[in-house]
Amino acid sequence: MKLVKLMAMHISKWPIVDGEECGFIVQEEDGELYSTHNVAPLFSGEATWHRAAGDDLKCGYFGLNLDLANDWSSAIVTRADWEAERAKLKAPKANGDGWIRHRGGKCPVDGDTVVDIRCRNGRVYEGELALHFIWKHSNDIGDTMAYRIHKPAEQLAPVSEEAIQVGIDAADAGKLTPIAEVKARILSRKTARAMKDAEEGNLAKFGSIDELMQDLGEPAPRPLEWRDRIYELDTQRAEVESTYQRQISEITQERKSLVQKLAGEGLALVEAVRPVEDMLDCKNWKRGDKVACLSDFDDQFTSGALYQLRADVEKGHVKVVMDDLGNENGWRAHSFKWHSRPASRFHCPNHP
């Protein structure tokens, strides 16, 4: 780990020696930190640091040891370096797609920052100024749950015929060494043909473009990221389909068993009554009707679950007999869709 990162992790206040702030801090081979004030120290080449020639300022140990940094013999850390690294450590962490979790409260970026946001109901808005969104949470499906800095779609840089030909000739001849000399022409988002020729002609030791990029220390090209993501989605889809089919089978079997139990008691199932009213209009929903929830809400309502009304809908508000926590509850009607109006009683064939 670099010295500046070690210091950012373990030093919470910039050191002061003999009443003066340290100007430059270095580390010696035993892990001890030393400082000078106005003149940067010099490395002796013998595992120690010393003051610059002619410097009569103090250069001393100030009582702090850290693990030995991998750049200890060259790193000279200033307060500005340390503060910048501290800011990085405190910055919110983003996932692989750049999304940063938002827990409510004030806007986490400047109002004129262009961002993408993801709401509680999963909807995503892209490329809008941060000041256009509400960041405080109100337990609503529109609450902002995550954000990321908006990045416009990348455009492929124009490629000259000369640059393409240089890459193709080098690949055809198997002369891609030194690779550093031609990688900018061939591997930096150039034409598909140049990329393909580079892969096939690169000294045989590279079996794929992935290995070539790894050898160069370069990130994988976007098409490879898309390919890997497609593989992941295929796997996820297979898992979801398998789970779905299993759940459908379980529901079907349970329903069949219950219908048979009714028949065994001499009862016939009366299907749910479908009213003739326009049930898209929540004003026609009545007490006893069943409605399906359209989105999750805390632990009280689950998307796709059915709930029974304990009262007619008034003023666009749904009141249910029991939510997921077993309580009488309510929510806005536009968060549900009408499902059915159950029959008032079972029909017994033997009793009219």
N, C-alpha and C positions, 0 to 999 in steps of 0.2 A: 504494500500500500504506500502511496506517496506521502511525503512528510506533511504537506499542507492538509491532507485529509485526516491524518492521525491527529494533528493539532486541532482541527475543527471538531473532531469527535471528543477530545479529552480536555481541551482548554476552553473554559466558558468566559474568561475575561482576559483581554490582551495583557501580557506581563509588563510590569514596571520594575526597573532595576535602579536602585539608588535615586528614587524619586523621578526618574525619567522613563518614558515609554520606550520599549525596545524598538529599534528601527528595522533590524534584520535578525532573523533567527535561523540557526543551522543546527545540525545534529552530527555528533561524532559517533564513531563505531561502537562505543559502549552504550549508546542510546541516550546519552546526556544532551540536553539542549543548551546552546550558548547563544549569546546575543551581542550585537554592537548597536550603536545609536545612529550615527549619521553616515557611516561609511560601510559598505558591504564587505564582509570578510572574504578571505581567499582560502581555497583548499590547498593544504600543503602537499597532498599526494601521498601522505603517510598516515592516513586514518584520522587526521586532525585538521582543524581550521585555525587560522590565525588572522590577526588584523592586517589590513593593507599596509604596504610600505609607507612609513612616515605617519601612520595613524596613531595618535597618542590617546584616542578615546578608549573607554573601557570595553573589554570583550570578555564576558564572564559567564560562568555557570550560574543559573538562577534556581537550582533546586528541583528540576523536573526531568524525569526519565520517561521515555516512551519506547514501544517496540521499535526495532530498527526499521526505518523506511527503506523501500527498494531504491530510492533516489537520494539517500542520505549524503552521498559524497558530492552531489551537484545542486541540491535544492537549497535555495535561499528564500525564506518566506517573509513577506511583509505583512503589515496589518491589513492592507487592502486584499491581499491574497487570502488571508485567513477569514476575513469577513465574507468574501464572495463564496468561499467553500462552506461556511456556516449557513449562508442563505440557501445553498443548494440542498443541504441536509434537512432544512426546515420546510422546503418546498413540498407541496402535496404530490404524492406519487401517482403516476398515471399507469394504466394497464397497457398491454401490448398494442391496443388500438388508439391510445392517447386519451382515453376517458378517465376523468378524475371524479371520484365520488363527491357529492355535495350533500351536506346534512342540514341544509337550511341556513337562514341568517342572511347576512349582507352579501352583496355581489363580490365574488372572490377575485375579480379582475377589473381593470379600468372599464368604464362604461362604453368607451369607443373601441373596445377589443371585439373583433369578429369571432364568434364562437358557434359551436354546435351544441345543442342541449338534448338530453333524453329525459322524458317525463315519466311520472310514476306508472302510467298506463303503457309505457313502451314506445310512445310516439317520439320521433326524432325531428328536430328543426335544425336546419343547417344554414350557415353563412349569414347570421344576423348579428347586429350590435348587441352587446351584453345588456345595455341599458333598456332594451326592448322587452326583457324578460323579468318575471317576478321570481326572486330568489328565496324569499321567505316561504317556509312550508306552512300549509294550512290543512294538511291531511286530505288533499284533493287529488284526483287522478291527474291533474295538470301540474302538480308540484315538480320542480326541477330536481332530478335525482343524480344527474351526472352532467359534466360538461367537458369540452375539449376545445383547444384553439383550432379554429377553422383553417384548413389547408386546401387551397384551390387545387383542382385536378392538375397533375403534372402534364406538361406538354413536352413531347419529344423534341430535342434540339435538332435543328437542321444539320444534315451531314453532307459535306462536300463530296463530289465524286472522287476527288484525289484522296481524301481520308479513307473512304471505303476501299479504294483500290489498294492503298498501302496495307490495310488490314488483311485483305483477301490474299495479296501476294505473299505476305509474311506467313499466313496460315498455310497456304498451298505449299510453300517451300519448307514448312516445319521450322521456321526461324522466328519463333516467338520469344527468343531470349536476347537481350534482357526484356522480360515481360513488361517491366515498368515503362519501357519506351513506347510500347504500342497499346497498353491497356486503355489509355484515355481515348484512343481512336476506335478500339474494338469493343470494349466492355462497358463504356459509359453511355448506355441507352442508345446504341447505334442500330443499324439495320439488322433485321433478323438474319439475313444472309451472312453478314460479317460475324455475328455472334455464333452462328452455326459453324462456319468455317474455322473460327478460332477454337471451338470445342473439338472439332475433328482433327485439327492439325497441330494441336499443342503438345508436341513431344511425347505422346502416348502415355506418359505417366499419370495424366489426368483422365480418369474414366468418365467424368461428367463435368458439366459447367459448374455444378455445386462445388466439386473439389477444386476446380480452377479458382473460383472466387475465394474459397477458404484459404488457398495458398497465397493469394494476393492480399489477404486481410481486408477484403472488400465485402460489403453486405450483399446478400443475394439479390438478383434482379427482381423487380416486381412480378414478372410472369411466374417466377418460381414460388413466390409467396402465394399468388393466386392458386397455383396448382396444389400446394400443400393445404391451403384452406378448403379447396374442393374435396380433397381426400377426407378431411376432418368432417365436412358437412355430410358426405356420403355415409360415414360411420355413424354420425349422430342420427341421420334420417333412418337408417336401418334399426337403430336402437329404439327410436320413437315409434316406428311402425310395429315393431315386435311388442312393445308395451301396450300400444293401442289395441292390437288384435287380441292380446291376452285379456285386457280389461273388457272389451266387447264380449268375448266368450264368457267371462265370469258373470257379467250382467245378464246376458241372454239365458244362461243356465239358472241363475237365481230367479229370474222372472218366470221361467218355465216351471220351476219347482213350486212357486207360490200359486200359480194358476192351477196346478194339479191339486194343491191343498184345498183351494176354494171348491174345486169340483168334488173333492172327497167329502165336503160338508154340504153338498147339494146346492152350491151357489155358483152362479155364472158371473163372470167379470163384466161390468158395464163400463164401456170405454168412456174416457173423459169427454164431456160435452163441449163442443166448439160453438160459441155464440155467433150470431150473424153480424153483430156489431163490428165496426172497424176497430180491431184490437191494437192497431198501431197507435191509436189515440189513448193515452193513459187515463183519460177521463172515463172510459168505458170499463176500466178494471174494477172488479168488485171484491168485497170481502170473501175469502175462501179461494180466490183464484191463485194459481201458481205462476210465478214469474222467474225468469232466469237472469242471473247476474252477468253483466258484460265485462266487469273488471274486478281485480282484487282490491280490497280496502282493508288496510291493517290486518287484524286477525278476525274481523267481524263478518266479512263477505268474501266469497271465493268465486272467481270467474267461472261461469258454466254451471254453478250449483243452482238448485231450485229452492225457492222460499215461498211460503204461503202468506197471503195478505190477511191481517187481522182487522182491516178496515178498508172501506172504499178509498180510492186515491183522491185526495183533495189538494189543490194548489200544487200539483206536480210533485207530491211527496208520497213515498211508499212506506207503509208501516207493516212490518213482518211479525209473524207469531214468534219466531225464534231465529236468531242469527247463529253464526258458527260457535259463539261462546255460550249459547243457550239462553240468551236474553232477548226480550222484546226490543226491537230496534227499528230504525228508519233510515232512509237515504233517498236521494233524488231519483225521480222516476226515470230520467233519461239514462240512468246507469243500469236499467233492467229492460228486458223485453218480455212481452206476455207469452206464456207457455200453454196454459190450459185452465179449464174450469171443471174440476172434478165433479162426478155425479154425486147426488146427495145421499144415495144409499146403494147397497148391493141389490141386485135383482135375483130372486130365488125362483127357479122354474116351477117349483112345486107350490108356490104361494103367490097368487096374482097381486 
